[in-house]
Amino acid sequence: MGRMSINLGNVTGAAQQITTAGGNLMSIAAKVYGKAEAWTGIAKANGLNDPTVQGVQTLNIPVTPDNSGGVLTS
């Protein structure tokens, strides 16, 4: 079932994962989406409330960017 889920995720455009050692969500959002203010969607997808990434983390990156204009809301 695991392999099937991965294949279906690739077909449907499911979120990708990025492993990073420190940094910040704004630079990741700028690389992935072309706009730093989309960091809030990455934060929400990973249960974070700060754009600073501490230590080594694997982050879920949503397929579509967040449209909150860089303001994190719950």
DALINGI-V489102 format. One record per backbone hydrogen bond with DSSP energy under -1.0 kcal/mol. CO is the residue of the C=O (numbers start at 0). NH is the residue of the N-H. E is the energy in kcal/mol with one decimal. If there is no record, write none. Layout:
BEGIN
co: <CO CO>
nh: <NH NH>
e: <E E>
END
This chain:
BEGIN
co: <0 1 2 3 4 5 6 7 8 8 15 17 19 22 23 24 25 26 27 28 34 35 37 38 39 40 42 50 54 56 58 60>
nh: <4 5 6 7 8 9 10 11 12 13 60 58 56 52 27 28 29 30 31 32 37 38 40 42 43 44 47 24 21 19 17 15>
e: <-2.4 -2.1 -2.3 -2.6 -2.4 -2.0 -1.6 -2.6 -1.1 -2.6 -3.6 -3.6 -2.8 -2.6 -1.4 -2.8 -2.0 -1.8 -2.7 -2.8 -1.5 -1.6 -1.0 -2.3 -2.6 -2.1 -2.8 -3.3 -2.3 -2.9 -2.3 -1.6>
END
